[in-house]
Amino acid sequence: MAIGAAATAENNNKPAAEGAIMEPKQRTGEENAPIPFRSNRFFCVGNRWYFTTREGFDSGPYATRERAETGLKRFLSVVRMLPEKKSYH
């Protein structure tokens, strides 16, 4: 994916302004850590859309990107209901 004018925002699929630099955003809990590389969660193979999770799971196929976005929202709502995994590091 190209950066700059050809780059698109993940949620609205509109081109970025000419010469715009897309700044990464920190997530809750990442305030004191370097921001990791992130890529677009949505991808198209043939005419079918998929989304990918942080864990590397690909979900799909969906008929449209909008349906893939709805699928991701549903997936995230289920994940938020799961109990937090305790870390013993």
Order of alpha helices (4+ residues) and beta strands (2+ residues): beta-beta-beta-alpha
